Amino acid sequence: MDVSADLLDDAMKDQLGVEWDRFKKAFAQAGDIGVLKLDELRIVAERDRKGLPPAVSVAAVQGLVNLEKRGSRGQSFRGGEETKDPTQRLAAQARASEVRLHDADHSEVYSVLAYHAGRRLGLNDAQACVLGDAVAYLLTGWGQVRAEARYVDKVIYEFKKVAGSPPEGGFFWSDLHSLMSRNGFKVMVDTVQLVGTAAFR
């Protein structure tokens, strides 16, 4: 099986760079995750849910690129476009350029990027897997299955205590770059650091 960034075209590489920059901003309170290095990612032709580091498939990255091109954006705010309420209309217009994060392709990519962000923040492999699964499920509603569910649930719960639950229909990145959300991601990283210790309940 091919495992190489050479499997990606320029649009896919660019999209991964965009997503990494979003993660960098979201995790800013937890620390600096640095720049994306594509050669650190395990990129595979077919979906692969086994092995470490977790792999991202060409199909998943292409799915993100297609979603950006297709313009399937701001879905939950579309109702506001026809309303007389100016606040809802403004919200619909402001979010029209954003992609809502609620699909399996985002989940796969985000689990891998969060894993690598966690490694950059000093987490071991097991802890980074928990972070990857938790971030993917929190952001998209689609789960990955590399870590124990009880750990993932606990980490998501800690984010929600700080930043609240995802809005109906899922997150936009503009939600996730708020100070509350950045604090929530920091709490997730702090909580994951306790996995494997007696302090993690």
N, C-alpha and C positions, 0 to 999 in steps of 0.2 A: 504494500500500500504506500502510495506517495505521501511524504510528509515534508512539505516545503512551501515557503511563501511564493515560490515560482508558480504555484497553482492559481494564484490570484492575479487578476488583471489590475490595471491602474485604478479603475473606479472602485474596486473592492478594497484595495490597499488604502485608498483615500478615505473610504467609509470607515474602515477600522481606525484610522487616525482621528476622524471626527468623533467616533464613539469613545476612544481613549481620552481625548481632550475633555469630553463630558464627564468621564469618570474622574479625571484629575481634578476637576473643579468640585465635583460632588464629594470627593474624599479629602478635600483640602484641610479640613479640621483634624483629620486623622494623621496627616503627614503628606509629604510630597512623593508621588509615585513615579515621578520622572517622565521621560519620553518613551513612547511605544517603540519597541524593537521587534519587528516582525519575525526575526530569526529566533526569538525566544518562544514564539507561539508554535504549538503543534497543529499545523494546518493539514487537513486530510481531504481526499476527494469525496469519500462517502462518510455519512454520519457515523461517529464512533463514540460510544458512551463508556468506553473502558480505558483504563490506563491513566498514567500520570506523566506529565501534566495533562489536564483535560484537553481534548482536541476540539477545534472548531472546523466545521465542514465548509467547503466551498459553497454548497447549496445554501447554508445559513447566511453567509456573508452576502451572497447574491440576492437572497430574500430581502435583506436590509436595503441594498441598493435599489431593488425594484420598488420597494415601498416608498423610498424617497422620490423616485421618478414618477410613480403612479399618482402621487398626490392624495393618497387616502389619509386625510389629515383632519384633525380637530373634530372627530366624529360626534362626540357628546355635546359639542357646542353648536352644531349645525341648527338645532332647534331654535337657538337664540337669534339666528340670522333673520328669522321672520317675525320675531316678537317686537312689540312696541316698547318694551323695556330697554332703555338705552344701555344699562349696565350689561345685560345679557348680549346685546348686539356688539358692544365693545369687546366683551370676552370672546365672542365668536370670531371677531376679526383678528384679535391678538393671537389667538391659537390656531388660526387657519393655516399658518406656515409650519406647524409642528406635527410630528408623527406621534400618535398615541402608541405607547409601548405595551402591546397586549397580544403578542404572537410567539409561536414556538421558535422562530428564527432569532428574534431578539433574545429570547431566553437562553438559547444555546451560546450565542456570542457573548452575552453579558455574564454568563457563568464563567466562561473562560477569562474574560477581561477582569472580572472581580477576583478570580483566583490569582491572576498575575499581579493585580494591585495589592492583594493581601501579602503575597510573597515579597513584594517591594517594601511593604510596611513591617516586615519582620516575622510574618506568620510562617509556621512550618507547613508541610504539605497537607496534613489532615485538617489543620485549622483553616488554611486557604480554601480547601474544598468546601468546608462548611460555609465560609463567607461567600464563595461562588454560588452555591446552591441557594443560599438565603437571599442574596441580591437578585438573582435571576427570578426567583419566585415572587419576591416582593414587588419588583418592577413590572413583571409581565403577567403574573398569575399562572405561568407555566413552570413546572418544576423540573429540575434535573435530579438525578438520583445517585449522587456520589457519596453523600454524607448521611449520617443517621438523622432521621426526620425529627427526633426530639431536639437535637442540637439546632437544626435549621429553624424549627418553630420558636425556640427560645430566642434566637438572635433576631428574628423578625419581630417578635413581641417587644424586644427591647427598643428597636427602631420605632415602633408604633407608640410606645410610651412617651418618647421624646418628640416625634414629628407627626404623629397621627396616622390614621389608616389611609391607604390609597383612595383617591377619589373614585366615584363610580365610573367604571369604564377604563380605569388604569391611569398611570402617570403620564405627564409630559415632562421633558427635561427641565423646563422652566420651574416646575414644582420642586424638582430635586436639587436645584441649585440655591434654594432659599437657605437662610442661616439655620432654620429649624431642621431641615432635611440634612444639611451638612453635619450638624450636631448628631443627628440620628445615625448617619453613617459612621461617625467616630465612635458612638456607643456600640454599634455592631462590631467594629474592629476590636474595641476594648473587651467586649463580651466573648468574642471568638478566641481571644488570647487565653481565656480561662479553660477552653476545651482541653480535656485531658488532665485537669487538675481537680483537687477536692473542692475547690471553690465553685466549680460549675455544677449547678443543680438544675 
